């Protein structure tokens, strides 16, 4: 079997390669280079990442190629991110990177020539009795990354291999230590993949500038400050607001009047929701049953957390999708993805953009 293994310089992809070799495979390694915008002076860790990948290839006697997808990334993923932010919505560039770049452009240019593509994601695949391949969760609830894979399709998931998907993070570190891998203790990367160590607010400011407006307390309408642009804030945000008299958290945006609404309280009923709606729903494989979506019990996430929320999902007469939560939830942000799982949060069914 011919396997393309995506490597990043991190410990997860390195251990994936190690496990593939132990299983008798000889993967061809690929590092996808997206890098920072060439018009800026911002740097990421790509040079160090490539050096570690080169060491990994030498260590196991494998081929390594660097695939430059900078242009595709900037056109597709960064373009999506800026457009959503400009509209006052909450984008998720990591979800779109997986869909469009890692398993989109890479598959079109390179992956198509291989039987499988292996990655260091904390996720698994599951094949049912009918031969359908599903995206399944990792046992490590903190590191599970199925929510970042929620927009891939059935062809993509059927070609994927997740060598570390059945492991917990501490087990991956243990394997790396025992194997003597160079990056066994390297810290996990944080933040959005194309920014490196650059703050997302700084990047948004460079592309969209500022658009000042009022900040008002939602309960009273009292003005408590001025914001620099609605695109700098997301629903549910509590940190980094910088408004006096806090703590505050963001509860609503009025795009027409350019007003940011905040609240002192951490659980006012008026800013919690017991439901959310999606204009469309993307099935990764297909609907689990012909009647799925008829107030079907499910679990779901609206952000990257270890916890799964409980509720039901149903398709509305107009074709939209409605999720009814068992308990009221905080921080429902339009533009973000609602990722839906089965009742036992084993299979990731798909996702939809929150209205």
C-alpha positions, -999 to +999 in steps of 0.1 A: +000+000+000+013+034-010+009+059+019+014+097+018+021+109+054+016+146+062+042+158+087+044+191+104+074+190+127+053+182+157+054+151+179+020+138+167+029+135+131+063+121+140+048+094+161+024+086+133+053+080+110+070+058+137+039+037+141+035+033+103+071+020+101+064-004+129+034-017+110+057-024+080+047+006+058+071+029+040+053+062+038+063+090+016+065+122+038+050+155+028+053+189+045+027+214+033+041+249+033+016+277+036+038+302+055+031+337+064+020+364+039+052+372+019+042+409+021+047+410+059+076+406+082+058+380+103+075+347+107+063+313+117+082+282+126+083+267+091+121+266+088+124+247+121+095+225+112+111+215+079+144+207+096+127+184+120+108+167+091+141+163+073+156+146+104+126+123+106+130+113+070+167+105+075+160+086+107+136+062+090+151+063+055+120+079+039+114+104+011+103+139+020+089+165-003+078+201+006+046+210-011+041+248-015+004+256-012+008+292-001-012+307-030-040+282-026-042+288+011-043+326+008-069+325-019-092+300-003-087+299+035-075+334+043-101+348+018-128+329+036-116+341+070-114+378+061-148+377+044-165+361+074-148+385+098-158+415+077-194+403+080-191+403+118-192+365+119-169+340+136-148+321+111-130+288+117-099+288+093-086+255+107-117+237+096-114+251+061-077+244+060-084+207+065-112+207+040-097+228+012-059+225+016-047+194+035-074+171+021-084+192-009-056+208-029-031+183-016-053+154-027-057+169-061-020+176-067-004+147-048-026+125-027-045+111-057-014+091-065-014+073-032-037+046-017-040+064+017-031+097+034-019+095+070-020+124+094-013+130+131-048+140+140-065+127+171-094+111+153-103+076+140-123+060+113-150+034+117-164+010+090-199-002+096-216-035+085-227-018+052-191-009+044-196+028+050-166+047+065-173+072+093-152+098+111-150+086+147-137+104+178-105+098+197-106+084+233-087+116+245-115+142+249-091+171+253-071+164+221-099+150+199-098+169+166-129+156+148-144+191+152-116+204+130-124+177+104-162+183+104-163+196+068-144+168+050-164+145+027-169+107+025-141+103-002-116+122+020-124+102+052-123+069+034-087+076+023-075+088+057-053+070+082-050+082+118-021+062+133-023+079+167-061+083+168-066+055+193-040+070+218-041+096+245-017+125+243+005+113+272+008+079+254+020+097+222+046+115+243+057+082+258+061+065+224+081+095+212+104+093+242+109+055+239+116+059+202+141+087+208+124+112+186+139+146+183+107+164+190+094+142+219+092+172+242+084+199+217+054+220+227+022+217+207+015+245+183-012+270+194-035+292+175-044+294+138-022+274+115-011+302+091-002+328+118+024+311+138+029+332+169+011+363+155-020+374+174-052+370+153-064+405+162-031+420+147-037+400+116-073+411+112-063+447+118-036+446+091-062+433+065-095+450+076-083+480+096-105+495+123-141+506+124-149+522+159-183+520+174-202+520+207-199+493+234-231+491+254-243+471+284-271+449+270-293+451+301-294+489+303-282+502+270-256+523+288-225+531+268-194+517+286-167+523+260-157+522+223-147+492+203-123+492+173-143+470+150-168+442+154-145+418+136-122+418+166-147+402+189-167+370+191-198+360+209-190+346+244-155+362+245-145+372+280-107+378+277-088+407+262-118+431+259-100+460+278-132+478+288-133+495+322-156+484+350-154+447+341-154+418+339-174+419+308-182+393+281-196+397+246-232+388+241-244+404+208-234+424+178-256+449+159-240+450+125-262+478+111-256+502+140-220+489+146-227+483+183-211+457+205-232+445+234-216+432+266-228+419+299-215+418+335-233+387+345-220+352+336-254+335+334-281+360+325-310+341+309-313+366+280-279+358+266-281+320+269-298+300+241-315+267+242-313+262+204-294+271+172-302+270+135-281+262+104-291+271+069-276+238+056-260+207+070-229+190+056-229+152+061-194+138+062-205+103+050-243+104+049-273+104+071-270+075+096-306+064+089-332+073+063-352+092+089-322+109+106-330+145+113-365+139+127-358+152+162-329+128+164-311+126+197-275+138+193-245+154+209-228+185+196-201+212+200-201+248+191-164+253+200-133+232+206-138+219+241-136+184+257-173+185+266-202+174+243-236+191+246-268+171+245-298+178+224-318+168+193-314+178+156-342+181+132-347+193+096-372+221+091-398+224+063-377+251+046-347+228+045-328+244+074-316+224+104-325+231+140-306+219+171-325+220+204-302+218+233-310+199+265-297+228+286-292+265+278-258+272+262-235+302+262-216+319+234-236+307+203-216+326+176-230+331+141-206+319+114-190+293+137-196+256+130-220+234+150-204+200+149-229+171+154-222+137+167-243+106+174-260+103+208-229+086+223-204+111+206-186+082+189-193+091+153-190+127+139-220+130+116-212+164+101-216+201+107-234+233+097-227+270+099-246+287+127-270+314+115 
